[in-house]
Amino acid sequence: MSERCLQFALEAGQSLPVHLGWRVNSGYIRATGQTEFAEIFTVGIWGPGEIVMPELLSQQPVELRALSTASVHQWEPSDEERQSCSLIQIKQMGMLLQLTRMRPVEARLFNLLLWLSARFGASHQGGHSLPLEAMNLTHRQLAEMASVSRVTVTKALGHFRQQGWLQQEGALEILTAQGIRAFQAAG
């Protein structure tokens, strides 16, 4: 690593240079790309303690932005960390791609919430807890991640709450068993 290490304290929405590697100290970082039709898609999300290596993301331009207030510092990973990051990124991109193919779209959104809560939340007996406020995830961002409209996200979240699959008290409580059973029965 160089003697001089860049550090940034970011507000939600601020971007990071994509030609450097980063370690997330706090907060959440999201990498996005854009289709030729100006549709935004997510290629990765990182939280505290994780390493972001933009060169692994894509051959096309990507953008790194803070989802929430975040603190990062420049990081040059070791060979072992580079290999580990590559495997993690492949799994992340595979999961994000798999999510875009799920039908119905409500199942896609529910599984996105499950995946995010498994990565960044806490597990409990009935399901998972996702720190939506801490992550600063908006309906628009969830829509971009799930490849659906913002209106669809708003309607689906309302439906999930009405069904008792989600509860929100600071964090989004995802009641795993009920939601999964319902989507398995529908599929």
C-alpha positions as CSV (number, residue, x, y, z in Angstrom):
1,M,0.0,0.0,0.0
2,S,1.3,3.5,-0.7
3,E,2.5,5.7,2.1
4,R,-0.4,8.1,1.6
5,C,-3.8,6.6,1.9
6,L,-6.9,8.3,0.8
7,Q,-9.8,8.4,3.3
8,F,-13.3,9.7,2.7
9,A,-16.3,10.5,4.9
10,L,-19.2,10.4,2.5
11,E,-22.8,11.5,2.7
12,A,-25.5,9.4,1.1
13,G,-25.3,9.8,-2.7
14,Q,-21.6,10.9,-2.9
15,S,-19.4,9.0,-5.2
16,L,-16.0,7.4,-4.9
17,P,-13.2,7.1,-7.5
18,V,-13.5,3.8,-9.3
19,H,-9.9,3.4,-10.2
20,L,-8.9,2.5,-6.5
21,G,-9.7,-0.2,-4.1
22,W,-11.6,0.7,-0.8
23,R,-12.2,-0.8,2.6
24,V,-15.6,0.2,4.1
25,N,-15.1,1.4,7.7
26,S,-18.8,2.2,8.3
27,G,-21.9,2.7,6.2
28,Y,-22.8,1.1,2.9
29,I,-21.5,1.5,-0.7
30,R,-23.3,0.4,-3.9
31,A,-21.9,-0.1,-7.4
32,T,-24.2,0.5,-10.3
33,G,-24.0,0.3,-14.1
34,Q,-26.3,1.6,-16.7
35,T,-27.8,-0.1,-19.8
36,E,-27.9,1.6,-23.2
37,F,-31.5,2.5,-22.3
38,A,-30.3,4.4,-19.2
39,E,-31.7,1.8,-16.9
40,I,-29.6,1.5,-13.7
41,F,-28.6,-1.9,-12.4
42,T,-26.7,-2.9,-9.2
43,V,-23.5,-4.9,-9.5
44,G,-22.6,-4.9,-5.8
45,I,-23.3,-3.7,-2.3
46,W,-20.7,-3.6,0.5
47,G,-20.9,-2.9,4.2
48,P,-18.6,-2.3,7.2
49,G,-15.3,-4.3,7.0
50,E,-15.7,-5.3,3.4
51,I,-13.3,-4.5,0.5
52,V,-14.5,-2.9,-2.7
53,M,-12.4,-3.7,-5.8
54,P,-14.0,-1.8,-8.7
55,E,-11.7,-3.5,-11.3
56,L,-13.6,-6.8,-10.6
57,L,-17.0,-5.3,-11.3
58,S,-17.3,-4.9,-15.0
59,Q,-15.5,-3.9,-18.2
60,Q,-18.0,-1.1,-18.7
61,P,-18.1,2.0,-16.5
62,V,-19.5,1.6,-13.1
63,E,-20.3,4.1,-10.4
64,L,-19.6,3.7,-6.7
65,R,-21.9,5.7,-4.4
66,A,-22.6,5.8,-0.7
67,L,-26.0,4.4,0.1
68,S,-25.8,6.0,3.6
69,T,-23.3,8.1,5.4
70,A,-20.1,6.1,5.1
71,S,-16.4,6.1,5.9
72,V,-13.9,4.4,3.6
73,H,-10.2,4.3,3.1
74,Q,-8.1,3.4,0.2
75,W,-7.0,-0.3,0.3
76,E,-4.6,-2.3,-1.8
77,P,-5.6,-5.9,-1.1
78,S,-3.2,-8.8,-0.6
79,D,-3.3,-11.6,-3.1
80,E,-5.4,-13.7,-0.6
81,E,-7.8,-10.8,-0.1
82,R,-8.0,-10.3,-3.9
83,Q,-9.0,-13.9,-4.4
84,S,-11.5,-13.8,-1.6
85,C,-13.0,-10.5,-3.0
86,S,-13.3,-12.1,-6.4
87,L,-15.3,-15.0,-5.1
88,I,-17.5,-12.8,-3.0
89,Q,-18.1,-10.5,-6.0
90,I,-19.0,-13.4,-8.3
91,K,-21.5,-14.7,-5.7
92,Q,-23.0,-11.2,-5.3
93,M,-23.4,-10.7,-9.1
94,G,-24.8,-14.1,-9.5
95,M,-27.4,-13.5,-6.8
96,L,-28.3,-10.1,-8.3
97,L,-28.7,-11.7,-11.7
98,Q,-30.8,-14.5,-10.3
99,L,-33.1,-12.1,-8.6
100,T,-33.8,-10.3,-11.9
101,R,-35.2,-13.5,-13.3
102,M,-37.6,-14.4,-10.5
103,R,-41.3,-14.3,-11.1
104,P,-43.6,-12.9,-9.9
105,V,-41.9,-9.6,-9.2
106,E,-43.2,-9.7,-5.6
107,A,-41.1,-12.8,-5.1
108,R,-38.1,-11.0,-6.6
109,L,-38.5,-8.1,-4.2
110,F,-39.1,-10.4,-1.2
111,N,-36.0,-12.5,-2.0
112,L,-33.9,-9.3,-2.5
113,L,-34.9,-8.2,1.0
114,L,-34.0,-11.7,2.3
115,W,-30.6,-11.6,0.6
116,L,-29.9,-8.1,1.9
117,S,-30.9,-9.1,5.5
118,A,-28.8,-12.2,5.3
119,R,-25.7,-10.1,4.3
120,F,-26.2,-7.0,6.4
121,G,-28.9,-7.7,9.0
122,A,-29.4,-10.0,11.9
123,S,-31.0,-13.4,12.1
124,H,-33.6,-14.3,14.7
125,Q,-36.0,-17.2,15.3
126,G,-38.7,-16.0,12.9
127,G,-36.6,-14.5,10.2
128,H,-34.2,-11.6,9.7
129,S,-33.9,-8.0,10.6
130,L,-32.7,-5.6,7.9
131,P,-31.4,-2.1,9.0
132,L,-33.2,-0.2,6.2
133,E,-32.7,3.2,7.9
134,A,-29.0,2.6,8.6
135,M,-28.6,1.5,5.0
136,N,-30.7,4.4,3.8
137,L,-32.4,2.3,1.2
138,T,-35.2,4.1,-0.6
139,H,-38.0,2.5,-2.6
140,R,-36.3,3.8,-5.8
141,Q,-33.0,2.1,-4.9
142,L,-34.8,-1.2,-4.0
143,A,-36.6,-0.9,-7.4
144,E,-33.3,-0.5,-9.2
145,M,-31.9,-3.5,-7.4
146,A,-34.9,-5.6,-8.2
147,S,-35.4,-4.3,-11.7
148,V,-39.0,-3.2,-11.0
149,S,-40.7,0.2,-10.8
150,R,-40.7,2.3,-7.6
151,V,-44.5,2.0,-7.6
152,T,-44.2,-1.8,-7.6
153,V,-41.9,-1.7,-4.6
154,T,-44.2,0.5,-2.7
155,K,-47.3,-1.7,-3.4
156,A,-45.4,-4.9,-2.7
157,L,-44.0,-3.7,0.6
158,G,-47.6,-2.7,1.6
159,H,-48.8,-6.1,0.6
160,F,-46.0,-7.8,2.5
161,R,-46.9,-5.8,5.6
162,Q,-50.6,-6.5,5.2
163,Q,-49.8,-10.3,5.0
164,G,-47.7,-10.1,8.1
165,W,-44.5,-11.0,6.3
166,L,-42.8,-7.7,7.2
167,Q,-42.9,-5.5,10.2
168,Q,-41.1,-2.2,10.5
169,E,-39.8,-0.8,13.8
170,G,-36.5,0.9,13.1
171,A,-35.4,-2.1,11.2
172,L,-37.4,-4.1,8.7
173,E,-38.4,-7.5,10.3
174,I,-38.7,-10.1,7.6
175,L,-40.7,-13.1,8.8
176,T,-39.0,-15.6,6.6
177,A,-41.1,-18.7,6.9
178,Q,-44.5,-17.1,6.1
179,G,-43.2,-15.3,3.0
180,I,-41.3,-18.2,1.6
181,R,-44.2,-20.6,2.0
182,A,-46.6,-18.1,0.3
183,F,-44.3,-17.7,-2.7
184,Q,-43.6,-21.4,-3.0
185,A,-47.4,-22.1,-3.0
186,A,-47.9,-19.4,-5.7
187,G,-45.0,-20.7,-7.9
